[in-house]
């Protein structure tokens, strides 16, 4: 069967860029709709912010459903279905007259539908380019940055458009325009996510080569080796079947979960409540537009820098995320203690960079610290942490603002959550170093004992 491994792969990459840009950019820009929705529907800050949080949370939490749908109807149909549903959700949400229906359509339906597309695109992207494990640093950094580049570039356009459209036309008409934007970019591109006829040929060829290699090796191996191989396969299958039970019985997995969940709660506030915070200070509209644009541009730059230079830094992804959490502990306090225009501009740039990094690093950190043979566990663990973090992150901020009319205590809480996440990551790294040191020490003792035993046998 003929295949187009690289040429058509670039088509899939381009299609994924358009899908990400069309579907995720409006969700990124939800903060600009925050105040207008709150005023018209007479909702609290807690309720209004939760719409954006749920949209992001369901993006991550829908991944098990996406796996099931993809196994039944394929990647292409799943992506088309998700694009159509997301565009329709933007359209229908513009007519919603109550908070409950808006939460259901714009939050749950829109977020989960976009999540179907996101999951399909990443699966196809990494499979097509023969990444054996899409959580490897090389795969995520090489592919995550350009995806983020197109997504965030589209976000810049949407964000600036929202600044002009929302005051002039209102949030409902803006959502109507958003549905057209998402449909035009995402739906046609979704039909290109049909790699089955291309990479299945490659997989068949690869499997044939592997089988031939196994047959050759088998003919040269002994019966004992065959028995060991079968035993290893059975052990691997049992490990796969019990992997999730084993993982959640580990205290290390729970610490990783909370180390990622606490900062995710903070980032949900930066995504959803930042513009509301600027308006509560208050900050002029023109300055808000500048701050939002700076955040988005530095989001792009942050991911590109991460992709280009991550392998050149003298420490790993876990150390980088730990350092990032420590830095944002201090930055978040400065964000509310010194709300002057120059300080907020610098903070906006840092928030953009950190926001971009936190879209990539948690997956790598989870796989790195979990140390599992099945790295899909690490990816799913990270997605669960991010999903629940975004689901509940804006609730304390909204409740605090509704109670006292200020976000100050909410951001102080966020600073403490950043610190707690950093401390947990630091503890996990120290524990791993000590564990590895003990392993090396035991191996050294074993080697010494073996040498001494050999000497004694020779002398005897």
C-alpha positions in Angstrom: 0.0 0.0 0.0 1.4 3.4 -0.9 1.8 6.0 1.8 2.8 9.6 2.0 4.6 9.7 5.4 6.0 13.2 5.3 4.2 15.1 2.6 0.8 14.4 3.9 2.0 14.8 7.4 2.6 18.5 6.8 -1.0 18.7 5.6 -2.1 17.2 8.9 0.1 19.6 10.8 -1.4 22.6 9.0 -4.9 21.4 9.5 -4.2 20.9 13.2 -3.0 24.5 13.4 -6.2 25.8 11.9 -8.4 23.7 14.2 -6.5 24.7 17.3 -6.6 28.4 16.3 -10.3 28.3 15.4 -11.6 26.4 18.4 -9.3 27.4 21.3 -8.7 31.1 20.5 -12.3 32.1 21.5 -12.0 30.2 24.7 -8.7 31.9 25.4 -10.5 35.3 24.9 -13.4 34.5 27.2 -12.1 36.9 29.8 -13.1 39.8 27.5 -16.7 38.6 27.7 -16.6 38.3 31.5 -17.9 41.7 32.6 -20.6 42.0 29.9 -22.1 38.6 30.6 -22.0 39.4 34.3 -23.9 42.6 33.9 -26.5 41.3 31.5 -27.3 38.0 33.3 -26.8 39.6 36.7 -24.5 36.8 37.8 -21.8 36.8 40.5 -18.1 36.8 39.7 -18.0 33.3 40.9 -20.7 32.1 38.5 -19.4 34.1 35.5 -15.8 32.9 35.9 -16.9 29.3 36.3 -18.2 29.3 32.7 -14.6 29.8 31.4 -13.1 27.4 33.9 -15.5 24.6 33.0 -14.7 25.2 29.3 -11.0 24.7 30.0 -11.6 21.8 32.4 -13.7 19.8 30.0 -11.0 20.2 27.4 -8.8 18.0 29.5 -11.4 15.8 31.2 -13.1 14.7 28.0 -10.0 12.7 26.9 -11.3 9.3 28.0 -14.5 9.9 26.0 -12.4 11.0 23.0 -10.5 7.7 23.1 -13.8 5.8 23.0 -15.3 7.9 20.2 -12.1 7.6 18.1 -12.1 3.9 18.5 -15.6 3.7 17.1 -15.7 6.3 14.3 -12.1 7.2 13.7 -10.0 10.4 14.0 -11.5 12.2 11.0 -15.1 11.8 12.0 -14.3 12.6 15.6 -12.6 15.9 14.6 -15.4 16.9 12.2 -18.0 16.1 14.9 -16.1 18.2 17.5 -15.6 21.1 15.1 -19.2 21.2 14.2 -20.4 20.9 17.8 -18.0 23.6 19.0 -19.0 26.1 16.3 -22.7 25.3 17.0 -22.1 25.8 20.7 -20.7 29.3 20.1 -23.8 30.0 17.9 -26.4 28.6 20.4 -24.7 30.2 23.4 -25.3 33.7 21.9 -29.1 33.1 22.4 -29.0 31.8 25.9 -30.9 34.0 28.3 -30.0 32.3 31.6 -26.8 31.5 33.4 -27.6 27.7 33.7 -28.0 27.3 29.9 -25.0 29.4 29.2 -22.9 27.3 31.5 -24.2 24.2 29.8 -23.6 25.3 26.2 -20.6 27.6 26.4 -18.9 25.9 29.2 -19.6 22.2 29.1 -20.7 21.5 25.4 -18.2 23.9 23.9 -15.3 22.8 26.0 -15.8 19.1 25.6 -16.5 19.4 21.9 -13.2 21.3 21.4 -11.5 18.7 23.6 -12.5 15.9 21.1 -10.7 17.8 18.3 -7.7 18.5 20.4 -7.3 14.9 21.4 -7.7 13.6 17.9 -5.3 16.1 16.4 -2.5 15.3 18.9 -3.0 11.6 18.5 -2.8 11.8 14.7 0.0 14.3 14.7 2.3 12.1 16.9 1.3 8.8 15.3 1.9 10.2 11.8 5.4 11.3 12.5 6.2 8.0 14.2 6.6 9.3 17.7 6.5 6.2 19.8 5.4 8.2 22.8 3.8 11.5 22.4 4.8 12.6 25.9 8.5 12.6 25.2 10.1 15.9 25.5 11.2 16.0 21.9 7.8 15.3 20.6 5.9 17.8 22.8 8.4 20.6 22.4 8.8 20.2 18.7 5.1 20.0 18.0 3.6 21.9 20.9 5.4 25.2 20.0 4.1 25.6 16.4 0.7 24.5 17.4 0.7 27.1 20.2 2.1 29.6 17.7 -0.8 29.4 15.4 -3.3 29.1 18.2 -2.0 32.1 20.0 -1.6 34.1 16.8 -5.3 33.5 16.1 -6.0 34.5 19.7 -4.3 37.8 19.1 -6.7 38.5 16.3 -9.7 37.3 18.3 -8.6 39.2 21.4 -8.2 42.5 19.5 -11.5 41.9 17.7 -13.2 41.3 21.0 -11.9 44.6 22.3 -13.6 46.3 19.4 -16.7 44.1 18.9 -17.9 43.6 22.5 -18.3 47.3 23.4 -19.9 48.1 20.0 -22.1 45.0 19.4 -22.4 43.3 22.7 -21.3 39.8 23.7 -24.1 38.0 22.0 -23.3 39.3 18.5 -19.6 38.8 19.2 -20.3 35.1 19.9 -22.2 34.9 16.6 -19.2 36.2 14.8 -17.1 33.7 16.8 -19.1 30.8 15.6 -18.5 31.8 12.0 -14.8 32.3 12.7 -14.5 28.8 14.3 -16.5 27.1 11.6 -14.6 28.7 8.7 -11.2 27.7 10.2 -11.9 24.4 11.9 -14.5 22.5 9.9 -12.8 22.4 6.5 -9.5 21.6 8.1 -11.1 18.7 10.1 -11.6 16.7 6.9 -7.8 16.6 6.5 -7.4 14.7 9.8 -7.9 11.4 8.0 -4.5 9.6 8.3 -5.8 6.0 8.3 -5.1 5.3 4.7 -1.6 6.8 5.0 -0.1 5.8 8.3 -1.8 2.3 8.5 0.3 1.4 5.5 3.4 2.5 7.4 2.3 0.6 10.4 1.7 -2.5 8.4 5.1 -2.3 6.9 6.7 -1.7 10.2 4.8 -4.5 11.8 5.9 -6.8 9.0 9.5 -5.9 9.5 9.2 -6.4 13.2 7.6 -9.8 12.7 10.3 -10.9 10.3 12.9 -9.7 12.8 11.2 -11.6 15.6 11.0 -14.8 13.4 14.7 -14.6 12.6 15.6 -14.0 16.2 13.3 -16.8 17.3 15.0 -19.3 15.0 18.3 -18.5 16.6 17.1 -18.5 20.2 16.7 -21.4 22.5 13.6 -22.8 24.0 14.5 -21.3 27.4 14.5 -17.8 25.8 11.1 -18.5 24.3 9.7 -19.4 27.6 11.2 -16.2 29.2 9.7 -14.1 26.4 6.2 -15.5 26.9 6.6 -15.0 30.6 7.6 -11.4 30.0 4.6 -10.8 27.7 2.2 -12.2 30.3 3.8 -10.0 33.0 3.5 -7.0 30.7 -0.2 -7.7 30.1 -0.9 -8.0 33.8 1.0 -4.8 34.4 -1.1 -3.0 31.7 -4.4 -4.3 33.1 -3.5 -3.3 36.6 -1.6 -0.1 35.8 -4.2 2.4 36.8 -4.9 0.6 40.1 -1.2 0.4 40.8 -0.6 4.1 39.9 -3.3 5.4 42.2 -2.1 3.2 45.1 1.2 5.1 44.9 1.6 8.1 47.2 4.0 9.5 44.5 1.2 9.7 42.0 -1.1 11.6 44.4 1.7 14.1 45.1 2.3 14.6 41.4 -1.5 15.2 41.0 -1.6 17.9 43.7 1.7 19.4 42.5 0.1 20.1 39.1 -3.4 20.8 40.4 -2.5 23.7 42.7 -0.8 25.8 40.0 -3.5 24.9 37.5 -6.0 26.5 39.9 -3.9 29.7 39.8 -3.6 29.7 36.0 -7.4 29.4 35.6 -7.7 32.7 37.5 -5.1 34.3 35.2 -7.0 33.0 32.2 -10.5 34.0 33.3 -10.4 36.7 35.9 -7.5 38.9 34.8 -9.5 41.4 32.8 -12.1 41.6 35.6 -9.3 42.3 38.0 -7.9 45.1 35.7 -11.4 46.7 35.5 -11.8 46.5 39.3 -8.6 48.5 40.0 -9.6 50.3 37.6 -7.4 50.4 34.5 -8.2 52.3 31.3 -9.6 50.3 28.4 -6.6 51.1 26.2 -4.2 49.8 28.9 -6.2 46.6 29.3 -6.0 46.0 25.5 -2.2 46.5 25.7 -1.9 44.1 28.7 -4.0 41.4 27.0 -2.1 41.7 23.8 1.3 41.5 25.6 0.1 38.3 27.4 -0.8 36.7 24.2 2.3 37.6 22.3 4.6 36.5 25.2 2.6 33.3 25.3 3.7 32.6 21.8 7.3 33.6 22.5 7.4 31.5 25.7 6.5 28.3 23.9 8.8 28.9 21.0 11.7 29.6 23.4 10.8 26.5 25.4 10.9 24.4 22.1 14.2 25.9 20.9 16.2 26.0 24.1 14.8 23.4 26.5 17.4 20.8 25.6 20.2 23.3 26.1 19.5 24.3 29.7 21.5 22.6 32.5 18.3 21.3 34.2 15.2 19.3 33.3 11.6 20.0 32.9 10.7 19.3 36.5 13.3 21.7 37.8 12.0 24.3 35.3 8.4 24.0 36.4 9.5 24.1 40.1 11.4 27.3 39.4 8.5 28.7 37.5 6.2 28.1 40.5 8.6 29.8 42.9 8.9 32.8 40.6 5.1 33.2 40.2 4.8 33.0 44.0 6.6 36.3 44.2 5.1 37.7 41.0 1.5 37.1 42.0 2.1 39.1 45.2 3.7 41.9 43.3 0.7 41.8 40.9 -1.7 42.9 43.6 0.6 44.9 45.9 2.0 47.2 43.2 -0.8 47.6 40.6 0.9 50.4 38.6 0.9 50.4 34.8 4.6 49.6 34.4 4.5 46.8 37.0 1.3 45.4 35.4 2.9 45.5 32.0 5.9 43.5 33.2 3.7 41.1 35.1 1.5 40.6 32.0 4.6 39.7 29.9 5.7 37.2 32.6 2.2 35.7 32.9 2.1 35.2 29.1 5.4 33.3 29.2 4.4 31.2 32.2 1.0 30.5 30.7 2.6 29.1 27.5 5.0 27.0 29.5 2.3 25.5 31.6 0.6 24.2 28.4 3.6 22.0 27.8 5.6 21.2 30.9 3.0 19.4 33.1 2.8 16.4 30.7 6.6 16.1 30.7 6.9 16.5 34.4 4.2 13.9 35.1 5.8 11.3 32.9 9.2 12.2 34.3 8.2 11.8 38.0 5.9 8.9 37.6 8.6 6.8 36.1 6.1 4.4 34.6 6.8 2.1 31.5 3.3 3.2 30.2 3.8 6.9 29.8 0.2 7.4 28.8 -0.5 7.2 32.5 1.6 10.3 33.0 -0.2 12.2 30.3 -3.7 11.3 31.6 -2.6 12.0 35.2 -1.5 15.5 34.1 -4.8 16.0 32.2 -6.9 15.0 35.2 -4.9 17.4 37.4 -5.3 20.3 34.9 -9.0 19.5 34.4 -9.9 19.6 38.0 -7.6 22.6 38.6 -9.3 24.6 36.0 -12.8 23.4 37.1 -12.4 24.7 40.7 -9.7 27.4 40.3 -11.9 30.4 39.7 -14.3 29.6 42.5 -12.3 31.0 45.4 -11.4 34.1 43.3 -15.1 34.7 42.3 -16.3 34.1 45.9 -13.7 36.5 47.3 -14.6 39.3 44.9 -18.3 38.8 45.5 -17.8 39.0 49.2 -15.4 42.0 49.5 -15.3 43.5 46.0 -11.5 42.8 45.6 -9.3 40.1 44.2 -6.5 40.8 46.6 -7.0 37.9 48.9 -7.7 35.6 45.9 -4.3 36.4 44.4 -2.6 35.9 47.8 -4.2 32.5 47.9 -2.9 31.8 44.4 0.6 32.8 45.5 0.4 30.3 48.4 -0.8 27.6 45.9 2.1 28.3 43.6 4.5 27.9 46.6 2.8 24.7 47.7 3.1 23.2 44.2 6.8 24.2 44.1 7.5 22.6 47.5 5.9 19.4 46.4 7.9 19.2 43.2 11.1 20.0 45.1 10.3 17.2 47.6 9.6 14.7 44.8 12.9 15.6 43.1 14.9 15.2 46.4 13.1 11.9 47.1 14.0 10.6 43.7 17.7 11.6 44.0 17.9 9.8 47.4 16.2 6.7 46.0 18.6 6.6 43.0 21.6 7.1 45.3 20.5 4.1 47.4 20.0 2.0 44.3 23.6 2.9 43.1 24.9 2.1 46.5 23.2 -1.3 46.5 24.5 -2.1 43.0 28.0 -1.1 44.2 27.8 -3.5 47.1 26.5 -6.3 44.9 29.5 -5.8 42.5 32.0 -5.8 45.4 30.4 -8.9 46.9 30.6 -10.7 43.5 34.3 -9.8 43.1 35.1 -11.0 46.6 33.2 -14.2 46.1 35.1 -14.8 42.8 38.4 -14.2 44.5 37.6 -16.6 47.3 36.5 -19.3 44.8 39.8 -18.9 42.9 41.9 -19.0 46.1 40.0 -22.0 47.3 
